Amino acid sequence: MKIAHLSDLHCLALDGVPMRRFLNKRFTGWANLRLKRGSVHRAAYVHAIAREIARRGVDHVIVTGDLTNLALDGEFELARDVLEHELGHGAASVTIVPGNHDTYTRGAVESRRFERHFRRWLLGDLPALAVDVGGALWPLVKLRGDVAIVALSSAVPRPPFVAAGEIGDTQMAALARVLAHPEVAKRTLVVAIHHPAVQPWPRIKAHLEGLRDAPGLLALLADVPRGLLLHGHLHRREQRSIPTRTGKLQQIGATSASLHHESPDRMAGFNLYDVDERGLLRAEAVVFDPAQTSFHTESIPKHV
């Protein structure tokens, strides 16, 4: 199976949004856009990447969160338009998870904005094993050939300047049931989540930006013999090997699909993986070149 992995689209739509919608955490996000993010995240890159994925004829597409910037309806509509009209894949062959920007405010979570806009993409093959988290069933499982794609939601609303994620006890218990299911256990596991499980951050940074229950996730994955743990959040391509009791997992991050950056490890693009019953066969990054409006292939940096 050939899988395309993109992340952190950060679709932005501020036209017609009244100022009262910014009298919450969005004010800090708006300030960040004015000072920095608006100049480096470019919507045109997202459209170019979606068209390139469609052109390459991959089997499945995984989007690891932060489809929006401030969790506004207009932003969800823009992201949905990309999924519907430019990726070249129906909902059954696209897996998406929310990121912290998709649950930016409590209002976005309480109105179930992410779930309302992406409901067609949130239908899995083992719903009886999942639990309701914010209006959708997680873990979301899609059984595809030799691969079991298991999507997790780590997106929770946080105060300003906090972007940490959490899976939660009920979803973690559901994940244990999913991993024990024979249709999942016999396949190569591909976990999709926004926040990385392994990241060597200082303690304070990990508390503010990391996955707070990462140890619990890693404990559940300790008996998995092979597979991938795909994430976004860092706006950087990187690859880490995670030993398990019977083999290893490859944790691989994708950069932001809209990010303009000097570093080839951070410049907008997507990752490609070849996976079969033996595990990961090949992983590479497809990097966008805005000057030539073309793409080229790079290796994904490996970290210890």
HUSULKA-V224544 format. One record per residue. RES is the residue in one letter. SS is DSSP state (hx for helix, st for strand, lp for the rest). PHI is phi as a letter, one per 40 degrees, with the letter a starting at -180 (* if undefined). PSI is psi as a letter, one per 40 degrees, with the letter a starting at -180 (* if undefined). Layout:
# HUSULKA-V224544
{{RES & SS & PHI & PSI} {RES & SS & PHI & PSI}}
This chain:
# HUSULKA-V224544
{{M & lp & * & h} {K & st & b & h} {I & st & b & h} {A & st & c & h} {H & st & b & h} {L & st & b & i} {S & st & a & i} {D & lp & f & f} {L & lp & c & d} {H & lp & f & f} {C & st & c & h} {L & lp & b & h} {A & lp & a & h} {L & lp & b & e} {D & lp & c & h} {G & lp & g & e} {V & lp & c & h} {P & lp & c & i} {M & hx & c & d} {R & hx & c & d} {R & hx & c & e} {F & hx & b & e} {L & lp & c & f} {N & lp & a & a} {K & lp & d & d} {R & hx & c & d} {F & hx & c & d} {T & hx & c & d} {G & hx & c & d} {W & hx & c & d} {A & hx & c & d} {N & hx & c & d} {L & hx & c & d} {R & hx & c & d} {L & hx & c & d} {K & hx & a & c} {R & hx & c & d} {G & hx & c & d} {S & hx & c & e} {V & hx & b & e} {H & st & b & h} {R & lp & b & h} {A & hx & c & d} {A & hx & c & d} {Y & hx & c & d} {V & hx & c & d} {H & hx & c & d} {A & hx & c & d} {I & hx & c & d} {A & hx & c & d} {R & hx & c & d} {E & hx & c & d} {I & hx & c & d} {A & hx & c & d} {R & hx & c & d} {R & hx & c & e} {G & lp & g & f} {V & lp & c & i} {D & lp & c & d} {H & st & a & i} {V & st & b & h} {I & st & b & h} {V & st & b & h} {T & st & c & f} {G & lp & g & i} {D & lp & f & f} {L & lp & c & d} {T & st & b & i} {N & lp & b & d} {L & lp & b & e} {A & lp & f & f} {L & lp & c & i} {D & hx & d & d} {G & hx & c & d} {E & hx & c & d} {F & hx & c & d} {E & hx & c & d} {L & hx & c & d} {A & hx & c & d} {R & hx & c & d} {D & hx & c & d} {V & hx & c & d} {L & hx & c & d} {E & hx & c & d} {H & hx & b & e} {E & lp & b & d} {L & lp & c & d} {G & lp & g & f} {H & lp & b & i} {G & lp & c & i} {A & hx & c & d} {A & hx & c & d} {S & hx & b & f} {V & st & b & h} {T & st & b & h} {I & st & b & i} {V & st & b & i} {P & lp & c & i} {G & lp & b & i} {N & hx & c & d} {H & hx & c & d} {D & hx & c & e} {T & hx & b & f} {Y & lp & c & d} {T & lp & b & i} {R & hx & c & d} {G & hx & c & d} {A & hx & c & d} {V & hx & c & d} {E & hx & c & d} {S & lp & c & e} {R & lp & f & f} {R & hx & c & d} {F & hx & d & d} {E & hx & c & d} {R & hx & c & d} {H & hx & c & d} {F & lp & b & f} {R & hx & d & d} {R & hx & c & d} {W & hx & c & e} {L & lp & b & f} {L & lp & b & h} {G & lp & b & i} {D & lp & c & e} {L & lp & b & f} {P & hx & c & d} {A & hx & c & e} {L & hx & c & e} {A & lp & c & i} {V & st & b & i} {D & st & c & h} {V & st & b & h} {G & lp & g & f} {G & lp & g & e} {A & st & b & i} {L & st & c & h} {W & st & b & i} {P & lp & c & i} {L & st & c & h} {V & st & b & h} {K & st & b & h} {L & st & c & h} {R & st & b & h} {G & lp & f & b} {D & lp & c & e} {V & st & b & h} {A & st & b & h} {I & st & c & h} {V & st & b & h} {A & st & c & h} {L & lp & b & i} {S & lp & b & h} {S & lp & b & e} {A & lp & c & h} {V & lp & b & i} {P & lp & c & h} {R & lp & b & i} {P & lp & c & i} {P & lp & d & i} {F & lp & g & e} {V & lp & b & h} {A & lp & b & e} {A & lp & c & i} {G & st & b & i} {E & lp & a & h} {I & lp & c & d} {G & lp & g & i} {D & hx & c & d} {T & hx & c & d} {Q & hx & c & d} {M & hx & c & d} {A & hx & c & d} {A & hx & c & d} {L & hx & c & d} {A & hx & d & d} {R & hx & c & d} {V & hx & c & d} {L & hx & c & d} {A & hx & c & e} {H & lp & c & h} {P & hx & c & d} {E & hx & c & d} {V & hx & c & d} {A & hx & c & d} {K & lp & c & e} {R & lp & b & i} {T & st & c & h} {L & st & c & h} {V & st & b & h} {V & st & c & h} {A & st & b & h} {I & lp & a & i} {H & lp & c & d} {H & lp & c & h} {P & lp & c & i} {A & lp & c & d} {V & lp & b & h} {Q & lp & a & h} {P & lp & c & g} {W & lp & c & i} {P & lp & c & i} {R & hx & d & d} {I & hx & c & d} {K & hx & c & d} {A & hx & c & d} {H & hx & c & d} {L & hx & c & d} {E & hx & b & e} {G & lp & c & a} {L & st & c & h} {R & lp & c & d} {D & lp & b & f} {A & hx & d & d} {P & hx & d & d} {G & hx & c & d} {L & hx & c & d} {L & hx & c & d} {A & hx & c & d} {L & hx & c & d} {L & hx & c & e} {A & hx & c & d} {D & hx & b & e} {V & lp & c & h} {P & lp & c & d} {R & st & a & i} {G & st & i & a} {L & st & b & i} {L & st & b & h} {L & st & c & h} {H & st & a & i} {G & lp & b & b} {H & lp & g & d} {L & lp & c & e} {H & lp & f & f} {R & lp & a & h} {R & lp & c & h} {E & st & a & i} {Q & st & b & h} {R & st & b & h} {S & st & c & h} {I & st & b & h} {P & st & c & i} {T & lp & b & i} {R & lp & c & d} {T & lp & b & e} {G & lp & i & b} {K & st & a & i} {L & st & b & i} {Q & st & b & h} {Q & st & c & h} {I & st & b & h} {G & st & b & i} {A & lp & b & i} {T & lp & c & i} {S & st & c & h} {A & lp & c & e} {S & lp & b & e} {L & st & c & h} {H & lp & c & h} {H & lp & a & i} {E & lp & c & d} {S & lp & c & h} {P & lp & c & e} {D & lp & c & e} {R & lp & b & e} {M & lp & d & i} {A & lp & d & i} {G & st & i & a} {F & st & a & i} {N & st & b & i} {L & st & b & h} {Y & st & b & h} {D & st & b & h} {V & st & b & h} {D & st & a & a} {E & lp & c & e} {R & lp & c & e} {G & st & h & a} {L & st & c & h} {L & st & c & d} {R & st & a & i} {A & st & b & h} {E & st & a & i} {A & st & b & h} {V & st & b & h} {V & st & b & h} {F & st & c & h} {D & st & b & h} {P & lp & c & d} {A & lp & c & d} {Q & lp & b & e} {T & lp & f & f} {S & st & b & i} {F & st & b & i} {H & st & b & i} {T & st & c & h} {E & st & b & i} {S & lp & c & i} {I & lp & c & h} {P & lp & d & h} {K & st & b & h} {H & st & b & i} {V & lp & c & *}}
